Structure formats: structure tokens, C-alpha cells
């Protein structure tokens, strides 16, 4: 991406997510604060992009909806465009913030 700063990079990721991802899709939520946590969710779409928190996805867990950070979500179909976009997002978060989402 040819962007000038973090805000432009984040905006470019929002476009990437909405243009490439195919919603809804099955995924796994892995809470980075709880390494043993893995829960099935259905990703419904991009909820919002927040300069402080990043890309938030709207997901369904059972009969409830919530927002999750995109870097905490893994597409179940690992060969899909959805998986590629989420992997790219995790790579960006790691490079931008020095965080390691893990669970690869």
C-alpha cells in the first residue's frame, strides 16, 4: 500500500476488507489474553474502523452479536480470500505495533 501514515493505512485496510472479503463466513475467535481460548463465530461484516483500536468485525456467537478485533479472528477456510485478508491484517498489526498475534 502506498499510504502516508497509520491513519491512511488503516483506511486502506478498511477498503481491502470490504472489497475482498465475502460475508458471512465461519471463523474462530482466539483471545490473545487467553491462549487456550478458541471459539467458533460467524463473521457478519466490518463493524467499524477505529484509529485507536483498529478494525472491528461484527460477529455472531451463538445467538448474540459482538465486535472483535480483526487480528483475533481466523477464517475456518484457510485457503479463502477471507483468510488471506485476515492474515495480512495480522501481519500489519505486528509490523505497526510490534505485537505478535500468535496462534498461526
Phi and psi in degrees as GROMACS dihedral restraints (atoms count N, CA, C in turn):
[ dihedral_restraints ]
;  ai    aj    ak    al  type     phi  dphi    fc
    3     4     5     6     1  -101.3    20    10
    4     5     6     7     1    87.7    20    10
    6     7     8     9     1  -127.4    20    10
    7     8     9    10     1   154.0    20    10
    9    10    11    12     1  -109.0    20    10
   10    11    12    13     1    86.7    20    10
   12    13    14    15     1   101.0    20    10
   13    14    15    16     1   168.2    20    10
   15    16    17    18     1   -63.0    20    10
   16    17    18    19     1   -39.0    20    10
   18    19    20    21     1   -63.9    20    10
   19    20    21    22     1   -41.2    20    10
   21    22    23    24     1   -68.9    20    10
   22    23    24    25     1   -37.1    20    10
   24    25    26    27     1   -63.3    20    10
   25    26    27    28     1   -42.9    20    10
   27    28    29    30     1   -63.7    20    10
   28    29    30    31     1   -42.3    20    10
   30    31    32    33     1   -63.0    20    10
   31    32    33    34     1   -39.3    20    10
   33    34    35    36     1   -64.9    20    10
   34    35    36    37     1   -38.3    20    10
   36    37    38    39     1   -65.0    20    10
   37    38    39    40     1   -37.5    20    10
   39    40    41    42     1   -60.5    20    10
   40    41    42    43     1   -43.3    20    10
   42    43    44    45     1   -64.2    20    10
   43    44    45    46     1   -44.5    20    10
   45    46    47    48     1   -57.0    20    10
   46    47    48    49     1   -48.1    20    10
   48    49    50    51     1   -59.7    20    10
   49    50    51    52     1   -49.5    20    10
   51    52    53    54     1   -73.4    20    10
   52    53    54    55     1   -28.2    20    10
   54    55    56    57     1   -80.9    20    10
   55    56    57    58     1   -35.1    20    10
   57    58    59    60     1  -101.9    20    10
   58    59    60    61     1   -38.5    20    10
   60    61    62    63     1   -70.7    20    10
   61    62    63    64     1   148.6    20    10
   63    64    65    66     1  -115.5    20    10
   64    65    66    67     1   108.7    20    10
   66    67    68    69     1  -100.6    20    10
   67    68    69    70     1   151.8    20    10
   69    70    71    72     1   -79.3    20    10
   70    71    72    73     1   162.3    20    10
   72    73    74    75     1  -150.7    20    10
   73    74    75    76     1   150.7    20    10
   75    76    77    78     1   -75.8    20    10
   76    77    78    79     1   143.0    20    10
   78    79    80    81     1  -152.5    20    10
   79    80    81    82     1   176.3    20    10
   81    82    83    84     1  -122.9    20    10
   82    83    84    85     1   131.0    20    10
   84    85    86    87     1   -95.8    20    10
   85    86    87    88     1   126.8    20    10
   87    88    89    90     1  -121.8    20    10
   88    89    90    91     1   113.1    20    10
   90    91    92    93     1   -79.1    20    10
   91    92    93    94     1   118.2    20    10
   93    94    95    96     1   -66.4    20    10
   94    95    96    97     1   -21.1    20    10
   96    97    98    99     1   -80.6    20    10
   97    98    99   100     1   -14.1    20    10
   99   100   101   102     1  -129.3    20    10
  100   101   102   103     1    88.6    20    10
  102   103   104   105     1   -54.8    20    10
  103   104   105   106     1   -27.3    20    10
  105   106   107   108     1   -88.4    20    10
  106   107   108   109     1    -2.4    20    10
  108   109   110   111     1   -82.2    20    10
  109   110   111   112     1   126.1    20    10
  111   112   113   114     1  -148.5    20    10
  112   113   114   115     1   124.4    20    10
  114   115   116   117     1  -136.8    20    10
  115   116   117   118     1   136.1    20    10
  117   118   119   120     1   -70.6    20    10
  118   119   120   121     1   134.3    20    10
  120   121   122   123     1  -139.7    20    10
  121   122   123   124     1   166.0    20    10
  123   124   125   126     1  -116.2    20    10
  124   125   126   127     1   122.3    20    10
  126   127   128   129     1   -82.2    20    10
  127   128   129   130     1   122.5    20    10
  129   130   131   132     1   -96.5    20    10
  130   131   132   133     1   -26.3    20    10
  132   133   134   135     1   162.0    20    10
  133   134   135   136     1  -178.1    20    10
  135   136   137   138     1   -81.2    20    10
  136   137   138   139     1   124.5    20    10
  138   139   140   141     1   -82.2    20    10
  139   140   141   142     1   -52.8    20    10
  141   142   143   144     1  -168.9    20    10
  142   143   144   145     1   166.8    20    10
  144   145   146   147     1  -118.4    20    10
  145   146   147   148     1   127.6    20    10
  147   148   149   150     1  -122.9    20    10
  148   149   150   151     1   127.3    20    10
  150   151   152   153     1   -60.5    20    10
  151   152   153   154     1   -27.5    20    10
  153   154   155   156     1   -87.2    20    10
  154   155   156   157     1   -40.7    20    10
  156   157   158   159     1   -97.8    20    10
  157   158   159   160     1   -25.7    20    10
  159   160   161   162     1   103.7    20    10
  160   161   162   163     1  -150.1    20    10
  162   163   164   165     1   -91.0    20    10
  163   164   165   166     1   124.0    20    10
  165   166   167   168     1  -108.5    20    10
  166   167   168   169     1   127.4    20    10
  168   169   170   171     1   -99.4    20    10
  169   170   171   172     1   144.3    20    10
  171   172   173   174     1   -90.1    20    10
  172   173   174   175     1   123.3    20    10
  174   175   176   177     1  -128.8    20    10
  175   176   177   178     1   160.0    20    10
  177   178   179   180     1  -111.4    20    10
  178   179   180   181     1   128.5    20    10
  180   181   182   183     1  -118.1    20    10
  181   182   183   184     1   108.1    20    10
  183   184   185   186     1    63.2    20    10
  184   185   186   187     1  -121.3    20    10
  186   187   188   189     1  -104.3    20    10
  187   188   189   190     1    12.0    20    10
  189   190   191   192     1  -117.7    20    10
  190   191   192   193     1   153.0    20    10
  192   193   194   195     1  -110.7    20    10
  193   194   195   196     1   149.8    20    10
  195   196   197   198     1  -155.0    20    10
  196   197   198   199     1   173.0    20    10
  198   199   200   201     1  -105.3    20    10
  199   200   201   202     1   139.2    20    10
  201   202   203   204     1  -131.9    20    10
  202   203   204   205     1   148.6    20    10
  204   205   206   207     1   -65.1    20    10
  205   206   207   208     1   135.1    20    10
  207   208   209   210     1   -57.6    20    10
  208   209   210   211     1   -35.6    20    10
  210   211   212   213     1   -71.9    20    10
  211   212   213   214     1    -6.0    20    10
  213   214   215   216     1   -99.3    20    10
  214   215   216   217     1     7.5    20    10
  216   217   218   219     1  -120.3    20    10
  217   218   219   220     1   132.3    20    10
  219   220   221   222     1  -119.7    20    10
  220   221   222   223     1   124.8    20    10
  222   223   224   225     1   -66.1    20    10
  223   224   225   226     1   137.1    20    10
  225   226   227   228     1   -66.1    20    10
  226   227   228   229     1   -36.3    20    10
  228   229   230   231     1   -85.1    20    10
  229   230   231   232     1    95.8    20    10
  231   232   233   234     1   -69.0    20    10
  232   233   234   235     1   -11.5    20    10
  234   235   236   237     1   -99.0    20    10
  235   236   237   238     1     5.3    20    10
  237   238   239   240     1   -85.9    20    10
  238   239   240   241     1   163.3    20    10
  240   241   242   243     1   -61.1    20    10
  241   242   243   244     1   -34.9    20    10
  243   244   245   246     1   -59.7    20    10
  244   245   246   247     1   -44.2    20    10
  246   247   248   249     1   -64.0    20    10
  247   248   249   250     1   -40.3    20    10
  249   250   251   252     1   -62.7    20    10
  250   251   252   253     1   -45.6    20    10
  252   253   254   255     1   -63.0    20    10
  253   254   255   256     1   -43.8    20    10
  255   256   257   258     1   -65.2    20    10
  256   257   258   259     1   -38.9    20    10
  258   259   260   261     1   -62.9    20    10
  259   260   261   262     1   -43.0    20    10
  261   262   263   264     1   -61.9    20    10
  262   263   264   265     1   -39.1    20    10
  264   265   266   267     1   -63.4    20    10
  265   266   267   268     1   -45.1    20    10
  267   268   269   270     1   -61.8    20    10
  268   269   270   271     1   -39.9    20    10
  270   271   272   273     1   -61.9    20    10
  271   272   273   274     1   -44.5    20    10
  273   274   275   276     1   -62.2    20    10
  274   275   276   277     1   -45.1    20    10
  276   277   278   279     1   -60.4    20    10
  277   278   279   280     1   -43.5    20    10
  279   280   281   282     1   -61.5    20    10
  280   281   282   283     1   -45.2    20    10
  282   283   284   285     1   -69.2    20    10
  283   284   285   286     1   -42.1    20    10
  285   286   287   288     1   -71.7    20    10
  286   287   288   289     1   -43.2    20    10
  288   289   290   291     1  -111.6    20    10
  289   290   291   292     1    -4.5    20    10
  291   292   293   294     1    71.1    20    10
  292   293   294   295     1    20.0    20    10
  294   295   296   297     1   -94.2    20    10
  295   296   297   298     1   149.3    20    10
  297   298   299   300     1  -115.2    20    10
  298   299   300   301     1   102.3    20    10
  300   301   302   303     1   -60.7    20    10
  301   302   303   304     1   -29.8    20    10
  303   304   305   306     1    70.1    20    10
  304   305   306   307     1  -166.2    20    10
  306   307   308   309     1    61.6    20    10
  307   308   309   310     1    21.3    20    10
